[in-house]
Amino acid sequence: MSILVGIDIGGTKCAVSIGKASNQSVEIIGKDKFLTPDSPEQAIEMLMETTTNLLEKLEITVIDAIGISCGSPLDSNRGLILSPPNLPNWDQVDVITPFQKRFSVPVSLQNDANACALAEWKWGAGQGCRNMVFLTFGTGMGAGLILDGKLYAGTNDNAGEVGHVRLEDEGPVGYGKAGSFEGFCSGGGVAKLAQEKAEKHLKDGKTTLFCRTPEEISEITTKKVGEAAQSGDPLAIEVFEIVAKKLGKGLAFIVDILNPERIVIGSIYGRQQSLLEAITLEVLSKEALPQSLAVCEIVPAGLGEQVGDYASLSVALNTLEVGG
């Protein structure tokens, strides 16, 4: 059993988790969070102080490793955060060295998609796989890749950026590209698609549960569209049918190229599986190589909404097992 510290750095909040973990299970025994300061130096100092306070509160004197999870881009080998969109002041920020100096244990950094992939592989729906892909399908669309029994991050930490792949010539803009996988299959993408549909719907003199007036168009969210679809709203259902078809098409690329045994999908897929699954699998069966699809399962995240809580802890465990 290892005592692990997980550090999650986000644009809105930072969190510290303490966990007792093995390769098969993990128990979070302490957690604290705070709003992310503008200054990276202040945030790092607060994270270290929070870690110290949690360890003292839990009467823990020895820890085995620290894992840090943060949005891309970053350089995991050098421990640098390279100005992610949600952390614009964090340019070339070394987050590993301060923790190494303070706690004298192995420390490593991974982007949030890779961290979630590790968590699902170790403790969630990816357990037992040698080849697994985790798709975030949340605010954005990114992938974490477990290939041949280990995390694959690519030459410079850019492996798995599936959200940038263009699925159609036209469509909602995601990851800076119209018609991209992220444009159709992400929280922002679903909302944009719904806004476009609602605007046309209202001009035609129709209404929808998730948008009754033109003034409400800018307030449309994926959550509102999902609730409307679950209530039987035809336009909301149409939006999710489009999203499901694009998800199936995107999954086919992954199945054909990587030949995984399992694709684990987080966030929106788990919440709206009843709306997405059948259509997604139907499209996937038409688009993917039959031999590859025959050995691949498509499942929601086993850790559910808590996958983010376990992500940084899995980075710490990975640090112990393979050195980061």
Salt bridges, closest charged atoms under 4 A:
GLU45 OE2 - ARG102 NH2 2.94
GLU49 OE2 - ARG102 NH1 3.34
ASP75 OD2 - ARG78 NE 2.84
ASP148 OD1 - ARG130 NH2 2.84
GLU168 OE2 - LYS246 NZ 2.92
GLU168 OE2 - LYS249 NZ 2.94
GLU199 OE2 - LYS203 NZ 3.95
ASP204 OD2 - LYS200 NZ 3.26
GLU238 OE2 - LYS197 NZ 3.22
GLU282 OE2 - LYS286 NZ 3.57
GLU297 OE1 - ARG262 NE 2.96
GLU305 OE2 - ARG271 NE 2.80
ASP309 OD1 - LYS31 NZ 2.50
GLU321 OE1 - LYS122 NZ 2.50
